[in-house]
Each structure stands twice: as structure tokens, then as C-alpha cells.
Amino acid sequence: MPASIQHESGNIFRVRISGVLRQAELKEVQAIAAREIGRLGTIKLLFVLEDFEGWERDKAWGDLEFYMAHDKDIEKIAIIGEPMWRDHGMAFAGAGIRKAAVQFFSPAQSTEARAWLSEADQPF
């Protein structure tokens, strides 16, 4: 399966994406994330892009239902991927417009990505 979600530790979930991400696969991942949010309250997401080729062309990418329902329930998003996907990945994750902090890391920085996700948020 090109997209899957798996519990990593605590409230951190790893979303693994390879090949071309299809809307239907993302919906399945979102459904599992929504169930875990219901169970845990809030979650942190670690997206791992492996052999990623981009997103399928589909008009449904503008569907913001999950974002609108769960933006407040996602504490942080870390994305691990090749640098060529940085800008698109950050935009897709809603960096700068969502409540959650979003950071992009190269594959060599996977330890740093996990450490960043595990850090407690600092009050302003």
C-alpha cells in the first residue's frame, strides 16, 4: 500500500507514503487518524516520504473536511523526504496556515525529526 499509518509511540503516528499518493489512500489514513484522535485527544504526525513520486491528479485535493474537523487536534507535523519535495510537502501540510507547527527534514535527519516531534511545545 503506497500510504499507511502506524502508531509509533505515545501520541505519535508515522504516515508512510511511497509512489504516487492517491486521494482514496489519504482518506483511509485520515479515517484512522480521526479514530486515534477520538481515543487520544491530540496526535503528532510523522510523514515519511519514501520513493515518493507526488500526488495523483484529482480535483478532490481541495477537500478540506479533515483539516477543518481536526486542525486543533494535531499538535505537530514532521515531514521526512527528499529536499525536492520540501516546498510542495510544506504547502500540502498547510504549513503557516494550520495550528500545528510543521517542519521538513531530509532522510538523514530522521532522528532529529523524531526528537522534534517528541519535544513538548514551549509556551510563548
Disulfide bonds with the S-S distance in Angstrom:
none
